[in-house]
Amino acid sequence: MPDGRVTHSHKDDVHVLHYSGRVDYTLAPTLQRYLDRLFEGARVGGFVFDLRAASLLDSTNLGLLARVAERVRACCGRRCALVSTSDDITDVLRSMGFEEIFDIVTDDPAVAAAPDEEITIERPSQDELMRTMLEAHRTLVTLNDKDREKFQDVVMWLESEMHTH
């Protein structure tokens, strides 16, 4: 298991996911399920992703963030915030064009809410892992031309892997 963890808090209808450590693709299916349940059962007026304690976010989790941004924009007409104080992580976010769909900030009042729930990471099936990775990378190729070039081969490979299993 990776050393990454994610906790959830909320203030009114703004939800905050606090990322810490190395958040890699093995966490993405659990996060996707958690987020789906959250969108179905809670009032969602906005999302803040607190990345201050994260040491790594891989492309699958970046795609997951972008998918949430699309959902929030569709349901609430608002932009999500990414809170980062790491130059390395902020550089990655900007290189992906995330400033086009997120507010990238160094602080947000919502992150002050104490995390009230640790998201328990469950080992995904190989099929669920591949499906989550594919959906995340399909989202990344839609962000801009540079990301399309960067991730189109990954999408094609994941699609071929899904067909062979």
C-alpha positions, 0 to 999 in steps of 0.5 A, a space after each residue: 500500500 502507498 503511504 498516501 492518505 486522504 481525509 475529508 472535512 466540510 464547512 457548510 456545503 464546501 467539501 475539503 479533501 486533505 491529501 498527504 504523502 504520495 497519492 498514487 493511482 492505487 488510491 484513485 478507485 477508492 477516492 472515486 467511489 467516495 466522491 461518487 457517494 458524496 455527490 449522491 448523498 451530500 449537498 455540494 456547493 464547492 470543493 477545495 483540495 488541500 495539497 499542502 501535505 502531499 509529496 506526490 500526485 500522479 496523473 491518475 489522481 490529477 485526472 480525478 481532480 479534473 473530473 471533480 472540477 467538471 462535476 462541480 462546475 456542472 452542478 454548482 457553476 463554481 470553480 474548485 480550489 487547489 491549495 498548494 504551498 509546494 513549488 514542485 506540485 504547483 509547477 506540475 499543476 500549472 504545467 497541466 493547465 489546471 489554472 484554466 479549471 481551478 483556482 490555484 492558491 496557497 491558502 483557503 479558509 475552508 482548509 482550516 476545518 479539522 478533517 473529520 473523516 479519514 477515507 479508508 483505502 480499499 484494495 481495488 480489483 484490477 478491472 476497477 483500477 484500470 477503469 479508473 485510470 482510463 477515465 482519469 486519463 480520458 479527462 486529462 486529454 480533454 484539458 488542452 492540446 499539450 495534455 492530449 499529446 502527453 496522455 493520448 498514448 496512455 489512453 490508447 494503451 489502457 483501452 487496449 488493456 481493458 479489451 484484452 482482460 
